[in-house]
Amino acid sequence: MLNLILFGPPGAGKGTQSENIIAKYKLIHLSTGDLLRSEIQAGSELGLKAKTLMDQGILVPDEVVIGMIDNKLKEHRNAAGFIFDGFPRTVKQSEALDQLLASYDESISVMIALVVDDNELLARLLNRGKTSGRPDDQNEELISKRIQEYNSKTKPVADYYQEQGKFVAIDGIGEIDFIFEEINKAISQVTVK
């Protein structure tokens, strides 16, 4: 099974590249953002709680997210693998994900990080806010808070997987196809082992 974490700050291009990866490698996409948005849209208790936190730029509690991921793993036992998008965001979440995968005799194959500087991220997200209608991408202060949250809490996750020899950084600025070629090279390094 190929279990890949696509990593990077909001606006780094994870959504675009995850679509390319899913199409080529037939992986199940586990986007915590999508899972949370569907709960919010459904108006569930979890969704309402998540919306309150997300509107403040605060991360949703780990146990809630891990529970959603566990349900998806159970649902897709015979998948070719999974792409984790937007999770894990903390070292604690990484440890919880490793434990969860180990309970299925699986592990993370590789973490691919799309690296984009903060000014480019802000410009991309404000632009996305104009076209997507997502309110969290239309407020410059909230965007800056999300980027700051990523930088302070999420970057240590890269160190966690680097210590395991599973981390690859890829420049997230440039042509989409070129970035995808670099992602394919990183994946081929773990699938030929």
C-alpha positions as CSV (number, residue, x, y, z in Angstrom):
1,M,0.0,0.0,0.0
2,L,1.2,3.5,-0.8
3,N,0.4,5.9,2.0
4,L,1.4,9.4,1.2
5,I,1.2,12.6,3.1
6,L,0.9,15.7,1.0
7,F,2.1,18.5,3.1
8,G,2.3,22.3,2.9
9,P,0.7,25.5,4.1
10,P,-2.8,26.6,3.0
11,G,-2.5,27.7,-0.7
12,A,0.6,25.6,-1.5
13,G,-1.2,23.6,-4.2
14,K,-2.1,20.5,-2.3
15,G,-5.6,20.3,-3.8
16,T,-4.3,20.5,-7.3
17,Q,-1.5,18.0,-6.9
18,S,-3.5,15.6,-4.8
19,E,-6.0,15.3,-7.8
20,N,-3.0,14.4,-10.1
21,I,-1.6,11.9,-7.6
22,I,-5.1,10.2,-7.1
23,A,-5.6,9.9,-10.8
24,K,-2.2,8.3,-11.4
25,Y,-1.8,6.1,-8.4
26,K,-5.5,5.3,-7.6
27,L,-5.2,6.4,-4.0
28,I,-8.1,7.2,-1.7
29,H,-8.1,10.9,-0.9
30,L,-8.3,11.7,2.8
31,S,-8.6,15.5,3.1
32,T,-9.5,16.5,6.6
33,G,-10.7,19.9,5.2
34,D,-13.2,18.1,2.9
35,L,-14.3,15.7,5.7
36,L,-14.9,18.7,8.0
37,R,-16.6,20.8,5.3
38,S,-19.0,17.9,4.5
39,E,-19.8,17.6,8.3
40,I,-20.4,21.4,8.4
41,Q,-22.7,21.2,5.3
42,A,-24.6,18.3,6.8
43,G,-25.1,20.4,9.9
44,S,-24.0,17.6,12.2
45,E,-23.0,18.3,15.8
46,L,-19.4,17.6,14.9
47,G,-19.7,20.0,11.9
48,L,-21.1,22.8,14.0
49,K,-18.4,22.4,16.6
50,A,-15.7,22.3,13.8
51,K,-17.2,25.4,12.1
52,T,-17.0,27.5,15.3
53,L,-13.3,26.6,15.7
54,M,-12.5,27.0,12.0
55,D,-14.1,30.4,11.9
56,Q,-11.7,31.5,14.6
57,G,-8.7,29.9,12.7
58,I,-8.3,27.2,15.4
59,L,-7.6,23.6,14.6
60,V,-10.2,20.9,15.2
61,P,-9.3,18.5,18.1
62,D,-7.1,15.5,17.2
63,E,-9.4,12.7,18.5
64,V,-12.2,14.0,16.2
65,V,-10.0,14.0,13.1
66,I,-8.4,10.6,13.9
67,G,-11.8,9.1,14.4
68,M,-12.9,10.3,10.9
69,I,-9.7,8.9,9.4
70,D,-10.2,5.6,11.1
71,N,-13.7,5.3,9.7
72,K,-12.3,6.0,6.2
73,L,-9.6,3.4,6.6
74,K,-12.2,0.8,7.7
75,E,-14.4,1.8,4.7
76,H,-11.5,1.3,2.2
77,R,-9.6,-1.8,3.4
78,N,-8.6,-3.0,-0.1
79,A,-7.4,0.4,-1.4
80,A,-4.1,0.8,-3.3
81,G,-3.3,3.3,-0.6
82,F,-4.2,6.7,0.8
83,I,-3.2,10.3,0.4
84,F,-3.4,12.3,3.5
85,D,-4.1,16.0,2.7
86,G,-4.1,18.5,5.5
87,F,-3.3,15.9,8.2
88,P,-1.2,15.4,10.3
89,R,-0.7,19.0,11.4
90,T,1.2,18.4,14.6
91,V,3.7,15.8,15.9
92,K,1.1,14.5,18.3
93,Q,-1.2,13.9,15.3
94,S,1.7,12.2,13.4
95,E,2.2,9.8,16.3
96,A,-1.5,9.1,16.4
97,L,-1.6,8.5,12.7
98,D,1.4,6.1,12.9
99,Q,-0.3,4.2,15.7
100,L,-3.6,4.0,13.7
101,L,-1.9,2.8,10.5
102,A,0.2,0.3,12.6
103,S,-3.1,-1.2,13.8
104,Y,-3.8,-2.0,10.1
105,D,-0.2,-3.3,9.6
106,E,0.5,-0.2,7.5
107,S,2.7,2.9,7.7
108,I,3.4,6.2,6.0
109,S,5.5,5.6,2.8
110,V,6.5,9.2,2.2
111,M,5.7,12.8,3.2
112,I,5.9,15.2,0.2
113,A,6.0,18.9,1.2
114,L,5.2,21.6,-1.2
115,V,7.3,24.6,-0.2
116,V,5.9,28.1,-0.9
117,D,6.9,31.4,0.7
118,D,4.3,33.3,2.9
119,N,3.8,36.3,0.5
120,E,3.0,33.9,-2.4
121,L,0.6,32.0,-0.2
122,L,-1.3,35.1,0.9
123,A,-1.7,36.2,-2.8
124,R,-2.9,32.7,-3.9
125,L,-5.4,32.5,-1.0
126,L,-6.9,35.9,-1.6
127,N,-7.2,35.1,-5.3
128,R,-8.8,31.7,-4.4
129,G,-11.2,33.5,-2.1
130,K,-12.4,35.7,-5.1
131,T,-13.2,32.6,-7.2
132,S,-14.2,29.9,-4.7
133,G,-16.4,32.0,-2.4
134,R,-14.7,30.4,0.6
135,P,-15.0,33.0,3.4
136,D,-11.8,31.7,5.1
137,D,-9.9,32.8,1.9
138,Q,-11.3,36.3,1.7
139,N,-10.0,37.7,5.0
140,E,-6.3,38.7,4.9
141,E,-6.0,38.7,8.8
142,L,-7.5,35.2,9.0
143,I,-5.3,33.9,6.2
144,S,-2.2,35.3,7.9
145,K,-3.3,33.6,11.1
146,R,-3.7,30.3,9.3
147,I,-0.2,30.6,7.8
148,Q,1.3,31.6,11.2
149,E,-0.5,28.6,12.8
150,Y,1.0,26.3,10.1
151,N,4.5,27.8,10.6
152,S,4.4,27.4,14.4
153,K,2.6,24.1,14.8
154,T,2.9,22.2,11.6
155,K,6.5,22.5,10.4
156,P,7.8,20.2,13.3
157,V,5.8,17.4,11.5
158,A,8.3,17.6,8.7
159,D,11.1,17.1,11.2
160,Y,9.2,14.1,12.6
161,Y,9.1,12.3,9.2
162,Q,12.6,13.5,8.2
163,E,13.9,11.6,11.3
164,Q,12.2,8.5,9.8
165,G,13.8,9.1,6.4
166,K,10.3,9.7,4.8
167,F,10.4,13.5,4.1
168,V,10.8,15.1,0.6
169,A,10.6,18.8,0.0
170,I,9.5,20.1,-3.4
171,D,9.3,23.7,-4.7
172,G,5.6,24.5,-4.9
173,I,6.1,27.5,-7.2
174,G,6.2,26.9,-10.9
175,E,4.3,25.0,-13.6
176,I,1.8,22.4,-12.2
177,D,3.1,19.7,-14.5
178,F,6.7,20.3,-13.5
179,I,5.8,20.1,-9.8
180,F,3.9,16.9,-10.5
181,E,6.9,15.4,-12.2
182,E,9.0,16.1,-9.1
183,I,6.3,14.4,-7.0
184,N,6.4,11.4,-9.2
185,K,10.2,11.2,-8.8
186,A,9.7,11.2,-5.0
187,I,7.1,8.5,-5.1
188,S,9.2,6.3,-7.4
189,Q,11.9,6.4,-4.8
190,V,9.7,4.7,-2.2
191,T,7.8,2.3,-4.5
192,V,11.0,0.8,-5.9
193,K,12.4,-0.1,-2.4
